[in-house]
């Protein structure tokens, strides 16, 4: 079903992890991948970088740091707005304070000791930065997004921005809910448009990391992650003002990334985190109403079990796709076992596959 053209590496550095990428084509034609550069999956050194290609994704420049707070800046996303503005988004976490498995636990403890309640109030949350020159320079002060943890926000055909995520996530004692927010002034202000009907576990909604795709003017589909389970899907026919109740699909994996192809089909890429660990995709020919599960394809596969996934895709030429994703082994070492990044020849970092879907 697919024809692999080329496998590659977007970013890889010794003793560094790159995680949870985003991808876009800037208005000047450059392809830009955003990622969180860091030491480990959970650590205080996460910061936001972009990696640029000026030759349609064949080669990549060195990572450029865009944002680095005292806490952990995670899950990069990047989108090009209709006016050419680039929006980089992420969320900031202090989970490393309770993390004790790292080999650098002493350094983490030292960093954690510097965290104050004022820092938490100022830095925790979901954020976005704008660039008006294709990512060469960025605003100094980020704008706060009320909700969203992975691929957020999305710009709709009416110009509004939309973001879905857990409300109250960064507020101690606040009730958590899965909500949709919209902005009509490019992120300067936001209003809640909808609260999803979603079961909870331990006080948290069971659905989280999501992606929203506008398949026709005002008609949206949203895919949600449910850890260790199938993807869930909801739809809206009024630009996200109301949504259907999320329903389980037949797609096992997480999290999702949706792309409308030039031929009208919709592609859903996702990580398959059980053996064989792999990057997989499935196609819909009816704007996400049904998915061709029987022709699910594997784009990339590993022999070992590892920290991986979060694929995002771009159609770089008619019928030709580029999907990027991350691979990390630095958190997989256990006492009395070899360090896996020293024993495996398989590449780590942000990896890429260029391919065609027949």
C-alpha positions in Angstrom: 0.0 0.0 0.0 2.9 2.4 0.6 6.2 3.0 -1.3 9.1 4.1 0.9 11.2 6.6 -0.8 13.7 7.5 1.9 14.3 7.2 5.6 16.3 9.9 7.4 17.2 11.7 10.6 15.9 15.2 11.3 17.8 15.8 14.6 20.0 13.6 16.7 22.7 14.5 19.3 24.7 12.4 21.8 23.2 12.5 25.3 20.1 14.4 24.1 16.5 13.3 23.6 14.2 14.9 21.1 10.5 14.4 21.7 6.9 15.0 20.5 7.5 16.8 17.2 5.3 19.1 15.2 5.7 20.0 11.5 4.6 22.7 9.1 5.5 24.4 5.8 6.3 28.1 6.3 5.0 30.7 3.9 8.5 31.0 2.3 8.5 27.3 1.5 10.8 26.1 4.2 9.7 23.0 6.1 10.0 23.4 9.9 9.9 20.7 12.5 9.5 21.7 16.2 10.6 19.5 19.1 11.4 19.4 22.7 15.2 19.0 23.2 16.0 17.5 26.6 18.0 14.9 28.5 15.2 12.4 29.3 11.5 11.8 29.0 10.9 13.6 32.3 13.6 16.1 33.3 13.9 19.9 33.9 16.0 20.5 30.8 13.2 20.4 28.2 13.2 23.4 25.9 11.6 24.2 22.5 13.7 24.0 19.3 12.9 24.2 15.6 14.8 22.4 12.8 14.6 23.9 9.3 14.8 22.4 5.9 15.2 24.7 2.9 15.2 21.8 0.3 11.8 20.3 0.9 12.8 18.0 3.7 15.9 16.4 2.2 18.4 17.9 4.5 18.1 19.7 7.9 19.8 22.5 9.7 20.9 22.3 13.3 18.2 22.9 15.9 17.5 26.5 16.8 16.4 27.2 20.4 13.2 29.2 20.6 12.0 29.0 24.3 13.6 27.7 27.5 12.0 28.2 30.9 13.2 27.1 34.3 10.7 24.2 34.2 10.2 21.5 31.6 8.9 22.7 28.2 7.3 19.7 26.4 5.4 18.6 23.3 6.1 21.0 20.5 3.6 21.9 17.8 4.0 24.4 15.0 1.4 25.7 12.5 1.5 28.3 9.7 -1.5 30.7 9.9 -3.3 32.0 6.8 -1.4 35.3 7.0 2.0 33.5 7.1 2.5 33.9 10.9 4.1 30.9 12.5 2.7 29.7 15.8 4.9 27.5 18.1 3.0 25.9 21.0 3.9 23.6 23.9 3.0 23.0 27.6 5.3 23.4 30.6 5.4 20.9 33.4 7.0 20.5 36.9 6.6 16.7 37.0 10.4 16.3 37.3 10.2 17.4 40.9 8.7 14.0 41.8 10.8 12.0 39.4 13.4 9.7 40.9 14.5 7.2 38.3 16.9 9.4 36.4 20.6 8.9 36.5 20.9 12.6 37.0 18.6 12.5 40.0 21.0 14.7 42.1 21.0 17.4 39.4 17.2 17.1 39.2 16.9 17.5 42.9 19.1 20.6 42.8 16.9 22.1 40.0 13.7 21.2 41.8 14.9 22.9 45.0 14.9 26.2 43.0 11.3 26.0 42.0 9.0 28.4 43.9 5.3 28.7 44.0 5.5 31.9 42.0 7.5 30.1 39.3 4.7 27.5 39.1 2.0 30.2 38.8 4.0 32.0 36.1 5.3 29.1 34.0 3.0 26.1 34.3 0.4 25.9 31.5 0.0 25.7 27.7 1.6 28.4 25.6 2.1 29.8 22.1 4.7 32.1 20.5 4.5 33.9 17.2 7.0 34.5 14.5 6.4 36.9 11.6 9.5 36.1 9.5 9.2 32.3 9.0 10.7 31.4 12.3 13.9 33.4 12.2 12.8 35.6 15.1 10.1 35.1 17.7 8.0 37.2 20.1 9.6 37.4 23.6 6.5 36.9 25.7 4.4 33.8 25.1 0.6 33.8 25.1 -1.3 31.5 27.4 -3.7 28.9 25.9 -6.4 27.8 28.3 -6.3 24.1 27.3 -4.2 21.9 25.1 -1.3 19.5 25.7 -0.1 18.2 22.3 -1.1 19.3 18.8 -2.7 22.7 19.6 -4.0 25.1 18.4 -5.7 24.5 14.9 -6.7 27.4 12.7 -10.1 27.0 11.0 -11.3 28.4 7.6 -13.1 31.2 9.3 -9.7 32.4 10.8 -10.4 31.4 14.4 -8.0 29.3 16.5 -9.4 26.2 18.2 -7.8 24.2 21.1 -9.1 21.1 23.0 -7.6 19.8 26.2 -8.0 19.4 30.0 -9.4 22.4 31.7 -8.0 22.9 35.3 -5.0 20.7 34.6 -2.5 23.1 36.1 -4.7 24.3 39.0 -4.4 22.4 42.2 -7.8 21.3 43.4 -9.6 22.4 40.3 -12.2 20.1 38.7 -10.8 18.6 35.5 -12.8 18.5 32.3 -12.2 18.0 28.6 -13.1 21.3 26.9 -12.9 23.2 23.6 -11.8 26.8 23.5 -11.7 29.2 20.6 -9.9 32.5 19.8 -11.0 35.1 17.3 -8.0 37.4 17.8 -5.1 34.9 17.0 -4.6 33.8 20.6 -4.9 37.1 22.5 -8.1 36.0 24.2 -10.0 32.7 24.4 -13.6 31.6 25.2 -14.9 28.2 26.1 -17.3 26.9 23.5 -17.9 23.3 24.6 -17.4 20.7 27.4 -17.2 17.1 26.2 -19.1 14.3 27.7 -16.1 12.2 28.8 -15.7 9.6 31.6 -13.1 10.2 34.3 -10.5 8.1 36.1 -8.8 9.3 39.3 -10.4 12.7 38.8 -9.0 13.1 35.2 -10.8 12.7 31.8 -9.8 9.4 30.2 -9.2 11.1 26.8 -6.4 13.5 26.3 -3.8 14.2 23.5 -5.9 15.1 20.5 -5.7 16.5 17.0 -8.4 18.5 15.2 -8.8 18.5 11.4 -11.2 20.7 9.4 -12.3 18.3 6.6 -14.7 20.9 5.0 -15.7 24.4 5.9 -17.0 24.3 9.5 -16.9 20.5 9.6 -14.3 19.2 12.0 -13.2 15.8 13.3 -11.2 15.3 16.5 -9.2 12.2 17.4 -8.3 11.5 21.0 -5.8 9.4 22.8 -6.9 6.9 25.5 -3.8 5.4 27.0 -3.2 1.7 26.1 -6.4 1.6 24.1 -8.1 2.6 20.8 -8.4 6.1 19.5 -11.6 7.9 20.1 -13.3 10.3 17.6 -15.8 13.2 17.8 -17.1 15.6 15.1 -18.5 19.1 14.8 -20.5 20.7 12.0 -20.5 24.3 13.4 -16.8 25.3 13.6 -16.4 23.6 17.0 -19.2 25.2 18.9 -20.8 21.8 19.6 -19.4 18.3 19.3 -20.7 14.8 19.3 -19.8 12.5 22.2 -16.4 10.9 21.5 -16.8 7.3 20.3 -14.2 4.5 20.2 -12.7 3.7 16.7 -11.1 0.5 15.6 -7.7 2.2 15.5 -5.4 0.9 18.3 -2.6 3.3 19.2 -1.8 6.8 20.3 -1.6 9.7 19.9 -3.2 10.6 16.5 -2.2 13.1 13.8 -4.7 13.9 11.0 -3.9 15.2 7.5 -6.2 16.0 4.5 -4.4 14.8 1.4 -4.4 16.5 -1.9 -6.5 13.8 -3.4 -9.2 14.4 -0.8 -8.5 11.4 1.5 -7.8 11.8 5.2 -4.7 10.2 6.7 -4.4 9.3 10.4 -0.9 8.5 11.7 -0.3 7.1 15.1 2.2 5.3 17.3 1.8 1.5 18.0 3.3 1.0 21.4 3.2 -2.7 21.7 5.1 -5.4 19.8 6.0 -4.7 17.2 6.6 -1.1 18.2 5.9 0.9 15.1 4.6 3.9 13.3 1.3 3.1 11.5 -1.2 4.8 9.3 -4.8 4.4 8.1 -6.8 6.1 5.4 -10.4 7.4 5.3 -12.1 8.1 1.9 -15.1 9.8 3.5 -13.7 12.6 5.7 -13.3 10.4 8.7 -16.7 8.8 8.8 -15.1 5.4 8.3 -11.5 4.1 8.3 -9.9 1.5 6.1 -8.7 -0.6 9.0 -8.0 -3.7 6.9 -5.4 -1.7 5.0 -3.6 -0.2 8.0 0.0 0.2 7.0 3.3 0.2 8.9 5.7 3.0 8.1 8.5 2.2 10.5 9.2 -0.6 12.9 11.6 -1.4 15.8 12.8 -4.7 17.1 13.0 -3.4 20.7 10.5 -1.8 23.1 11.3 1.8 23.5 10.1 5.4 24.1 8.8 6.3 20.6 6.0 7.6 18.4 4.0 10.9 18.1 4.1 11.0 14.2 3.2 14.1 12.4 2.9 14.4 8.6 3.1 16.9 5.7 2.4 16.4 2.0 5.6 17.7 0.5 4.7 17.1 -3.1 1.6 15.8 -4.8 1.1 12.3 -3.5 4.4 12.4 -1.6 4.4 12.5 2.2 6.9 13.2 4.9 6.2 11.8 8.4 8.5 12.6 11.4 8.4 11.0 14.8 10.7 10.5 17.8 12.8 7.6 19.2 14.4 7.5 22.6 16.2 4.8 24.5 17.8 6.9 27.3 15.0 6.0 29.8 15.1 2.3 29.1 18.2 1.2 31.1 17.6 -0.8 34.3 20.1 -1.8 37.0 22.6 -4.5 35.9 21.6 -4.2 32.2 23.6 -2.4 29.5 22.6 1.1 28.5 20.4 0.5 25.5 21.6 3.6 23.5 25.1 2.1 23.7 24.1 -1.4 22.5 21.7 -0.5 19.7 22.8 0.7 16.2 19.3 1.9 15.4 19.1 5.7 15.2 17.6 7.9 17.9 16.2 11.5 17.8 13.6 12.9 15.4 13.4 10.4 12.5 11.7 10.8 9.2 10.2 8.7 6.4 9.4 9.9 2.9 6.8 7.8 1.1 3.8 7.5 -1.2 0.5 5.9 -0.5 -0.9 3.9 -3.4 
